[in-house]
Amino acid sequence: MLTESQVDRSFRKLIKAEGLITQTFDKAEELLDDLRPESPLRHRLYSELDELREISPSE
């Protein structure tokens, strides 16, 4: 299980490296699943992920 710091860092690297595509979003969700359900970081990153999905170009 990853720490919150590791998940946050990995999430940011993933989005930056792979861009806003469906596969990236799926990988990001897998990372967030490593966090506790009640984690504030989990909720914040899921919100960011939802926003990124909204602004991403359709495939």
N, C-alpha and C positions, 0 to 999 in steps of 0.2 A: 504494500500500500504506500502510495506517495504522500509526502507532506503537502500542506496547502501551498507552501512556497514553491515546491517543485511543480505542482500542477499549474500554478499561475505562470511560472516561467515557461513551461512546456506549451501551454495554451498560446501564449504570445508568440513564441517561436514558430509554432505550427501555422498560425494564421499569417504571419509575415512571410514564411517560406513557401507555403503552398497556395496562398491566395484564397479567394472566396468562391470555392467550388463545393459541391455536395460531398465529395469524399473528405474534404477538410473538415466540414461540419460534423460528419460522422465520427471522425477521429477525435475531434474536440469533445464531443459528447462522451466518448469512451473515457477520456481523461477526467471529465467532470464526475463520472460515475465512481471514481476512486475517492471522492470526497464524501464526508458524512452528509446524510440528507438534510440535516439542520444547519449545515455550514453556511455562514453569510457569504463566503467566497463563492460557494457553489451557486447560490442564488444570483449573485452579481454577474458571474461569468455566463450563466444561462441567459440572463437578460441581455448581456452583450452579444451572445451568440444569436439570439433572436433578432436583434437589431442588424447584425451583419447579414443574416439571411434576407432580411427585408431589402437591404441596399445592394445585394449581390445581383449581378446580371443573370438572367434566366439561361439555363443551358439548353 
